[in-house]
Structure formats: structure tokens, C-alpha cells
């Protein structure tokens, strides 16, 4: 039966020695000892939008796969947290690149998609626009306000974040969710009409 108590320092030292000798199961003791403190540290230092659990898991995997680089007798916790710091930095950079890509190329891609879709009949577009207006009308007040700020008033994401008391990544995520909901709503209405459902 597994114990819920955290291992003490002597158990950690023994587990580190066993792992260095090839006992991979001993790494579980290390994970149990440092998992909570590592996740807490990551939660405090990670910007919004970063999956702390994923970074913690990747940090433990990196520590395990690179265990041969760890020097027994030195501070394992400091070594693990250094790995976590670099894992967090890598993930933050990745997310920033994705956001930069969408900021840089999103408007052009949107224009291309709109141009492609404009080849459809004007009647179909009138119907889609009517469905979109109905879907917009069905939104709760907060999502409708976000849509109005972004597309009617055309305010920046920074200003939206300031007005809503959220971070810019949270605003981006909220807008993405709203667009997904609206798209799904319009597609559901089109499917209902095409399927003969009234």
C-alpha cells in the first residue's frame, strides 16, 4: 500500500542513488517528494495560458532522461527547478511565437479566406449573415461586449484587457472561444435548414 507522506531527505538520497544504479522505479519517490513544490513554483511563475501540469511532467521526464548529468551529492531540487525553468521558458517562447504568427499573418489569412468564400452565391451569404446576426443576438452580455469592442469599436487587445481586467492572452482566448461558438451556431443553423429541420 502506497504512503501519502512525503519522503524525507535520507529517502530521497537513497532513491537518487538507486536511480543512478538503474532502478527506474525509485524515481517515483523523487516525483512524490518534489511534485507539489514544483507545480506550485510553476503556477506562480507561469504566465496565463501555460499548462503547469504539462510543464511539470516535461520537467520530470527531462530530469529522468538526463539523470546521468546529475551529480550525486549536489542539490537535486535546484537541478530539477533549473530544468523546469528552462521548460517554462521554452513553452512561453513557443506560445509567444504562435501569438506573433497569428497577429502577423492572421489578417492576411482572413482576407484570403473571405475572398475565397466570396465566390459563393450572394444568397447563401445573406443567409449566413442572417444566421450570424441571430447567433450574435443570442450571446450573453459579456461575449457580446467583447465582440463589439473588437469588431465594432476595433479596439486593441491591450485596451480590451484593460477594460475587462484580464490579461491579453486571456482576451485572445476569450475571442477565440466566442468565434468558435458563433461559427458552430451558424453551421448548426445551416445544417438544420439543409437537413429539412425547422
N, C-alpha and C positions, 0 to 999 in steps of 0.2 A: 504494500500500500504506500503510495507516494505521500510525502510530507509536504505540508503547506508552508512550513517555516523556511526562512531563507538560510542558505548555508553560511557558516561563519568563515573567517579568513583561513583557518587551517584546512577546512574542507575545500576551499577554493584553490589553495596552493596544491593540495593533493590532486584535485581534479585537473589542474593545469599540467601537473607532472604526468598524470595518466594520459591526457590528450597528447602530450608531446611524445609519449611512447606508443601512440597509435590507438588508444582506447577512445574511439569516437563517441561512444555513449556517455563518457564523462563530461562532454561539452554541455550536456543538459543541465548539469549542476551550475555551470558558469552562466548559462542563459537564465536559469531561475534566480540567480543572485543579482544579475545586472539588468534584467529586462525592465523592471519598473522604473529604475532610476534613469535608464537610457531613454525610455519612452517619455518620461517627464521632461528630461532635458530637451529632447527633440520638440515636444509640444510647446515649450517655452520659446525656443529659437526658430522654429519653422514659420515661414510666412503663411498666410491663409492660402488654402488650395493645395497644400502639400500633404500627402498621406503619410502621417507619422508612423503608423504601423508598418507600412511598406518600407520606409527608410530604416526603421529598427530591424526589420527582418533582413534587409540587404546588408546592414552593418554586421549582424551576427554571421551571416553567410560569408561575408568578406573576411571577418576575423577568423572563421573556421578554415576557409580555404588558404588564408595567408598565415596560418598559425606557425608555420616554420620560421617566419620572420620575427615572431615574438621571442624576446629574451627572457627565459625563466629567471625569477628573482626581481624583475622590474615590475612596475605598476601596470597590471593588465587593464584596470579600469581606465586609466589615462590613455592607454593604447587603443582600447575599444572606442572611447569617446572621440579620439582623433579620427578614427575610421568613420565614425558616424558624422563628424563634422564635414568630412570630405564627401560623404554620400549625400548629405543635405545640400552642400554647395553644388554638387553635380546636378541634383534634381531641380534646385532653384534655377540654375542656368538653363536647364532643359525647358522648364516651364516659361522662362523669360523669352527664350528663342521662339517657342510656339506662339506666345503672345505677340512678339515683334513680327513674326511672319504674318499673322492674321491682321495686324494693324497695317503692315506694309502692303500686303497683297490682297487682303480681303475686299477692299472697294473695287479693285480691278476685276477680281474673280466674280464679284457680284454683278458688275456691269456686263461681263461676258455672258453670265447665266441669264440675266434679264434679256439681253439681245437674242440669245438662243431661244428663249421662251417666247419672245415677241413674234416669232414665226407662227405661233398657234393662232387660231381664229380669234377675232376680237370678241365674238360672242362667248367663247369659253373663258376669255379673260374677264369679261364683265361678270360672268357667273362666279369666278374665283374671287374677284374683288368684293362682290356682294357677300360671299361666304366669309371672307376675311373681316369685313366690317361687322358682320354678325358675331364672329368669334371674338373680335376686339371688344364689342359691346358686352360680351359675356364674362370678360375678365374681371377679377376683383379690382378694387380701387388701387392697391399698391402696384400690381403689374401694369395696369393701365397708365399709371403715373410714370413708370419707367419708360414705357413705350412713347408716351407724349414727350417726355424730356429728350429722349434720344432722337426721335424721328420728326416730331412737330417743331420743338424748340431747337433741335440739333445742338444740344449742349455736350460738352466734352465728358469723357468718363470720369475725369478728376472732379469736375463740378458735380456730376451725379453722385459720386462717392461722398462728397462734402454734404450735399443736400440730404442724402439718405442715411448718413452716419455709418457707412460701410466702407470697406477697402475697395480699391479699383478692381482687384481680381474677383471680389465678391459681386461687384456690379456687373462685370463681364459675364460671370457665371449666371447671374440672375437674368440678364438679357438673353443669353443662350437658351436658358430654360423656357423663357417666355416665347422666343421664336420657335422652339421645338413644339410647345403646346399649341401655338397658333397654326403651325404647319400641319400638325396632327389633326386639329379641329377642322381645317379646310379639307384635308384629304378624307376625313371621315364623312363629311357632308357630300363630297363628290362621290364617294363610294356608295353612299346611301341612295343618291339620285341614280347612279349608273346601275345599281342593283335593283332598282324599282321600289325601294323602301321609301315610304313617305313620312 
